[in-house]
Amino acid sequence: NWGYGDAAPGRRNQLVVDLSRMDKIVHIDEAGAYAVVQPGVTQGQLAHALKAAGSRLWMDATGAGPDCSLIGNFSDRGFGHTRYSDHFLSCGGVEVVLGNGNVLRTGFGHYANATTAPLYRWGVGPVLDGLFSQSNYGIVTEMTLGLMPEPEDYVVYFFACSDDNQLAKAIDALAPLRLQGILQSAVHIGNDLRSLSNVMRYPWEEMAGKTPLSEKVRAALRDRYAISRWGGCGIITGSPGVVKAIRNEVRSRLGGLQKIFFSKKALQRTYSLVRLCKRLGIKSKQLRRMELVEPASRMVMGFPTDEALPSASWRVRKPVVQTSPDPLVQGAGLAWVSPILPMRGAAVTPVFERHGFDFMGTFTLINERAMVLVSNIAFDRSIAGEVSQAEVCYHEVLDILKRHGFYSYRMAPDSSSKLLEGPDTFWETVGSLKNVLDPNNVISPGRYQPSQAGQSASG
């Protein structure tokens, strides 16, 4: 979970438990369309295992790269691209080692002979799965993950918005389709800086060392890399008739916006054409646009890529480390601000710019009624002043959003204090549960647990 705390503890003098060697894919069930995995299993590992087995199941991938832990992403309620994009809802039950030493299996999983445990997450009695996402009550050691049957047909679509007004129109056009269940997969709409940061670093020389990026240089870079001000993408799945009908509806709703739809065959032809042009040394703006199609389309079909990881290093001054895409290896600093919004915008751009940072944002129509603005502050960890500047910017943006009634759906480990706004029965209850499930406050003290919220004396 780069940018949301990674493996960093929330406080000093803590030990980090490394679960990366618990990397067993316990079971893949083709008929039931699910997999059982341990915490060390990554997106890339499961995707390769499905492909090697000739499976007709898709995994929903995030943009965090092939090395992202599936359980790690579930535990912080991450999301992806398909109709299985809500990773918490795709969970079919978990096994957890509690802070008090007990081992808990949720749903029907605590019954030794429950054959339907992976198929019906609710079990009987209280639903406990949610206690182990964004919490510090225990360590998830196994999870059942729902997988998406490969659709009979699908279309991947892209559209472009030339300015913020067109962005608003696109959201207004697609929001009703999400609400009505016509569009079942998440729709992502990212700005130009999100795309530019994937293919380059901050142009320090062109900007003479100044920040943030000027509109003049920004426009020139958009032209150079054939990138629009805002670009959206999504996937439509189903039977050929259903896909055709929804494609026509999306095409109609997006009206005069630039848009393109790729069928399965068209995607394969595009991949092949791009590779041929590269071998022949052909260069053009159209080819640059086409180069963006393969990584984006493969990700919405469950194949994670490293394509988005360079964006974390947007502000890093030192040369690119070729041996690893890991932002930590690159020396990147990254902090995400991800408020849940109604399907209309919230203006936080000026705050980023006031502190010298570029606003890199993606609006994702995450469910039928809400969208999330995933925005990040990219900074250079080797520059002391920039680190403190990023911290001030981060907290100011959070405060402004809160004043407007918008709260982030995920928080960094050291930001738990922001969750408490005075006496609050919710956080008092969270603290009471902590005292029962982890009475000695052993696991991740302070993580999603404001210090005032009923922690035990030993904490």
Residue pairs with C-beta under 8 A, 6 or more apart in sequence:
1 64
1 68
1 72
1 73
1 76
1 78
1 410
2 64
2 309
2 312
2 327
2 328
2 334
3 312
3 334
3 335
3 336
3 376
3 412
4 76
4 336
4 410
4 411
4 412
5 412
5 413
5 414
6 328
7 16
7 18
8 413
9 15
9 16
9 413
9 444
10 413
10 414
10 416
10 444
10 445
10 446
10 447
11 445
11 446
14 444
14 445
17 139
19 38
19 39
19 40
19 69
19 139
19 141
20 40
20 69
21 40
22 38
22 39
22 40
22 141
23 38
23 40
23 41
23 42
23 45
24 37
24 38
24 40
24 41
25 35
25 36
25 37
25 38
25 41
25 45
25 46
25 49
26 35
26 36
26 37
26 38
26 142
27 35
27 36
28 34
28 35
28 36
28 49
28 50
28 53
28 55
28 57
28 147
29 35
29 118
30 55
30 56
30 57
32 118
32 119
33 57
33 146
33 147
33 148
33 149
34 92
34 118
34 119
34 144
34 145
34 146
34 147
35 46
35 59
35 144
35 145
35 147
36 118
36 142
36 143
36 144
36 145
37 46
37 70
37 71
37 142
37 143
37 145
38 71
38 141
38 142
39 69
39 71
39 72
39 139
39 140
39 141
39 142
39 143
40 69
41 69
41 70
41 71
42 66
42 67
42 68
42 69
42 70
43 59
43 61
43 62
43 64
43 65
43 66
43 67
43 68
43 70
43 73
43 304
44 65
44 66
44 67
44 304
45 66
46 59
46 70
46 145
47 59
47 61
47 66
47 302
47 303
47 304
50 57
50 58
50 59
50 147
50 302
56 149
56 150
57 147
57 148
57 149
57 150
58 82
58 84
58 147
58 148
58 149
58 150
58 301
58 302
59 145
59 147
59 148
59 302
60 80
60 81
60 82
60 84
60 85
60 87
60 90
60 148
60 302
61 80
61 81
61 299
61 300
61 302
61 303
61 304
62 68
62 73
62 78
62 79
62 80
62 87
62 304
63 299
63 304
63 307
63 308
64 73
64 78
64 304
64 308
64 309
65 304
65 305
65 306
65 308
65 309
65 325
66 304
66 305
66 306
67 326
68 304
70 87
70 143
70 145
71 140
71 143
73 87
74 87
74 88
74 90
74 91
74 133
74 140
74 143
74 145
75 132
75 133
75 134
75 140
76 133
76 134
76 410
77 87
77 88
77 133
77 134
77 409
77 410
78 87
78 410
79 85
79 86
79 87
79 186
79 364
79 366
79 372
80 87
80 186
81 185
81 186
81 188
81 234
81 235
81 299
81 300
82 148
82 185
82 186
82 235
82 237
82 300
82 302
83 148
83 184
83 185
83 237
84 90
84 146
84 147
84 148
85 185
85 186
85 366
86 366
86 367
88 129
88 130
88 133
90 145
90 146
91 121
91 129
91 143
91 144
91 145
91 146
92 107
92 117
92 118
92 119
92 120
92 121
92 143
92 144
92 145
92 146
93 105
93 106
93 107
93 108
93 109
93 117
93 118
93 121
93 123
93 129
93 143
93 144
94 105
94 106
94 109
94 129
94 132
94 140
94 142
94 143
94 144
95 103
95 104
95 105
95 106
95 109
95 140
95 141
95 142
95 143
96 103
96 104
96 105
96 106
96 132
96 137
96 138
96 139
96 140
96 141
97 103
97 138
97 139
97 141
98 104
98 137
98 138
98 437
98 438
99 136
99 137
99 138
99 434
99 437
99 438
99 439
99 440
99 441
99 442
99 443
100 436
100 437
100 438
100 439
104 110
104 128
104 138
105 117
106 121
106 123
106 127
106 128
106 129
106 132
107 117
107 120
107 121
107 122
107 123
107 127
107 129
108 114
108 116
108 117
108 120
108 123
108 124
109 117
109 123
109 144
110 123
111 117
114 123
117 123
117 144
118 144
121 127
121 129
121 144
131 137
131 433
131 437
132 138
132 140
134 410
134 448
135 430
135 447
135 448
135 449
136 434
136 438
136 443
136 444
136 445
136 446
136 447
136 448
136 449
137 433
137 434
137 437
137 438
137 443
138 437
138 438
138 443
139 443
148 302
151 237
151 238
151 243
152 238
152 239
152 240
153 237
153 238
153 239
153 240
153 242
153 243
153 263
153 264
154 235
154 236
154 237
154 238
154 243
154 264
154 301
155 235
155 236
155 243
155 247
155 261
155 262
155 263
156 233
156 234
156 235
156 236
156 261
156 262
156 267
156 293
156 296
156 297
156 300
156 301
157 233
157 234
157 235
157 236
157 247
157 250
157 259
157 260
157 261
157 262
158 231
158 232
158 233
158 259
158 260
158 262
158 293
158 296
159 170
159 231
159 232
159 233
159 254
159 257
159 258
159 259
159 260
160 228
160 229
160 230
160 231
160 232
160 257
160 258
160 259
161 167
161 169
161 170
161 189
161 228
161 229
161 230
161 231
161 232
161 257
162 228
162 229
163 229
163 230
164 229
164 230
164 345
166 229
166 230
166 257
167 189
167 229
167 230
167 345
167 363
168 344
168 345
169 255
169 257
170 189
170 230
170 232
170 254
170 257
171 189
171 343
171 344
171 345
171 363
171 365
171 371
172 343
172 344
173 253
173 254
173 255
174 183
174 187
174 250
174 253
174 254
174 365
175 343
175 365
175 371
176 253
177 183
177 246
177 249
177 250
177 253
178 187
178 343
178 365
178 367
178 368
178 369
179 368
179 369
181 368
182 246
182 249
183 234
183 236
183 246
183 250
183 365
184 237
185 234
185 235
185 236
185 237
185 300
186 234
186 364
186 365
186 366
187 232
187 233
187 234
187 364
187 365
188 232
188 233
188 234
188 362
188 363
188 364
189 230
189 231
189 232
189 362
189 363
189 364
190 230
190 231
190 232
190 361
190 362
190 363
191 229
191 230
191 359
191 360
191 361
191 362
192 218
192 221
192 222
192 227
192 228
192 229
192 230
192 231
193 213
193 218
193 314
193 358
193 359
193 360
193 361
194 311
194 360
194 361
194 362
195 225
195 227
195 231
195 292
196 221
196 222
196 225
196 227
197 310
197 311
197 314
197 360
197 378
198 307
198 308
198 310
198 311
199 225
199 310
200 221
200 225
201 310
201 313
201 314
201 315
201 316
201 320
202 211
202 213
202 314
202 315
202 358
203 213
203 217
203 221
204 317
206 217
207 213
207 214
207 217
211 315
211 356
211 357
211 358
212 352
212 353
212 356
212 357
212 358
212 359
213 221
213 358
221 227
222 228
222 229
225 288
226 285
226 286
226 288
226 289
228 258
233 296
233 300
234 250
234 300
235 297
235 300
235 301
236 243
236 246
236 247
236 250
237 243
238 246
247 261
250 259
251 259
251 261
262 270
262 293
262 297
267 293
267 294
267 297
270 290
270 293
270 294
271 293
271 294
273 290
274 287
274 290
274 291
274 293
274 294
277 287
295 305
295 307
296 307
298 305
299 305
299 307
306 325
309 325
309 326
309 327
310 320
310 325
311 360
311 376
311 378
312 327
312 330
312 332
312 334
312 376
312 378
313 320
313 327
313 330
313 331
313 332
313 378
314 332
314 358
314 360
314 378
315 332
315 333
315 357
315 378
315 379
315 380
315 386
316 330
316 331
316 332
316 380
316 382
317 380
317 382
317 383
318 331
318 382
320 330
321 329
321 330
323 329
324 330
327 334
331 380
331 381
331 382
332 378
332 379
332 380
332 381
333 377
333 378
333 379
333 380
333 381
333 386
333 387
333 390
334 376
334 377
334 378
334 379
335 376
335 377
335 379
335 390
335 391
335 394
335 412
336 374
336 375
336 376
336 377
336 408
336 410
336 412
337 348
337 373
337 375
337 376
337 377
337 394
337 397
337 398
337 401
337 408
338 372
338 373
338 374
338 375
338 408
338 409
338 410
339 346
339 372
339 373
339 401
339 406
339 407
339 408
339 409
340 366
340 370
340 371
340 372
340 406
340 407
340 408
340 409
341 363
341 370
341 371
341 372
341 373
341 406
342 369
342 370
342 371
343 365
343 369
343 370
343 371
345 363
345 373
346 373
346 401
346 404
346 406
348 359
348 373
348 375
348 397
348 400
348 401
349 359
349 361
351 393
351 396
351 397
351 400
352 358
352 359
352 375
352 377
352 393
352 397
353 359
354 393
355 389
355 390
355 392
355 393
355 396
356 389
357 377
357 378
357 379
357 389
357 390
357 393
358 378
359 375
360 375
360 376
360 378
361 373
361 374
361 375
362 373
362 374
362 375
363 371
363 372
363 373
363 374
364 371
364 372
364 374
365 371
366 372
372 409
375 397
377 390
377 393
377 394
379 386
379 387
379 389
379 390
380 386
381 387
394 415
395 418
398 408
398 415
398 418
401 407
401 408
402 418
402 421
411 418
411 419
411 448
413 444
413 446
413 447
416 446
416 447
416 448
416 449
416 450
416 451
417 450
417 451
419 427
419 448
419 450
420 427
420 450
420 452
420 453
424 453
427 450
427 452
427 453
427 454
428 453
428 454
430 448
430 449
430 453
430 454
431 449
431 453
431 454
431 455
432 454
434 441
434 449
434 454
434 455
434 456
435 454
435 455
435 456
439 456
439 458
440 456
440 458
441 455
441 456
441 458
441 459
445 455
445 459
449 455
